[in-house]
């Protein structure tokens, strides 16, 4: 990977990580609001759990995207190896 494309990839990754942090903050505010609504409404069945589960699933996928393994560009050797397969 050349320097400029590596830099662009790093910048994009940092943007994803910053966006993830903002999203988690928003999710926490939303969860707090839902729990307050539940508490004020009479504290019956704890329905905010369904909101929390949905947000947890979204958080897991976003965390994987922001902090998970990076996509690596294929090495020149791999490209040549694959090219040879097509030539046979």
C-alpha positions as CSV (number, residue, x, y, z in Angstrom):
1,X,0.0,0.0,0.0
2,X,1.5,3.3,-0.9
3,X,1.8,6.1,1.6
4,X,-1.1,8.2,0.4
5,X,-3.6,5.3,0.3
6,X,-2.4,4.1,3.7
7,X,-2.9,7.6,5.1
8,X,-6.4,7.7,3.6
9,X,-7.2,4.3,5.1
10,X,-6.0,5.5,8.5
11,X,-8.0,8.7,8.3
12,X,-11.1,6.7,7.4
13,X,-10.6,4.3,10.3
14,X,-10.2,7.2,12.7
15,X,-13.4,8.8,11.4
16,X,-15.3,5.5,11.9
17,X,-14.0,5.2,15.5
18,X,-15.0,8.8,16.3
19,X,-18.5,8.1,14.8
20,X,-18.8,5.0,16.8
21,X,-18.1,6.9,20.0
22,X,-20.7,9.5,19.2
23,X,-23.2,6.7,18.4
24,X,-22.6,4.9,21.7
25,X,-23.2,8.2,23.5
26,X,-26.5,8.7,21.7
27,X,-27.5,5.2,22.4
28,X,-26.8,5.7,26.2
29,X,-29.0,8.8,26.2
30,X,-31.7,6.9,24.4
31,X,-31.6,4.0,26.8
32,X,-31.8,6.4,29.8
33,X,-34.8,8.2,28.3
34,X,-36.5,4.8,27.7
35,X,-35.9,3.7,31.2
36,X,-37.2,7.0,32.6
37,X,-40.4,6.6,30.5
38,X,-40.8,3.1,31.7
39,X,-40.3,4.2,35.4
40,X,-42.8,7.1,35.0
41,X,-45.4,4.9,33.3
42,X,-45.7,2.5,36.2
43,X,-42.8,0.1,36.1
44,X,-44.6,-2.9,34.7
45,X,-43.0,-5.2,32.2
46,X,-39.5,-3.9,31.5
47,X,-40.1,-3.2,27.8
48,X,-36.9,-1.1,27.4
49,X,-35.0,-4.3,27.3
50,X,-36.1,-4.7,23.6
51,X,-34.7,-1.3,22.8
52,X,-31.5,-2.1,24.6
53,X,-31.1,-5.5,22.8
54,X,-31.6,-3.8,19.4
55,X,-29.1,-1.1,20.2
56,X,-26.6,-3.7,21.5
57,X,-26.8,-5.5,18.2
58,X,-26.2,-2.3,16.3
59,X,-23.3,-1.4,18.6
60,X,-21.6,-4.8,18.0
61,X,-21.7,-4.4,14.3
62,X,-20.5,-0.8,14.4
63,X,-17.7,-1.7,16.8
64,X,-16.6,-4.5,14.5
65,X,-16.5,-2.0,11.6
66,X,-14.6,0.7,13.6
67,X,-12.2,-1.5,15.7
68,X,-12.2,-4.9,14.0
69,X,-9.6,-6.4,11.7
70,X,-8.6,-4.1,8.9
71,X,-9.0,-5.0,5.3
72,X,-5.5,-5.5,3.9
73,X,-4.7,-5.0,0.3
74,X,-3.5,-8.2,-1.4
75,X,0.2,-8.5,-1.7
76,X,1.8,-8.3,-5.2
77,X,2.8,-12.0,-4.9
78,X,-0.9,-12.9,-4.3
79,X,-2.0,-10.9,-7.2
80,X,0.6,-12.5,-9.5
81,X,-0.4,-16.0,-8.2
82,X,-4.1,-15.4,-9.0
83,X,-3.2,-13.9,-12.4
84,X,-1.3,-17.1,-13.2
85,X,-4.4,-19.2,-12.4
86,X,-6.3,-17.3,-15.1
87,X,-3.6,-17.7,-17.7
88,X,-3.5,-21.5,-17.3
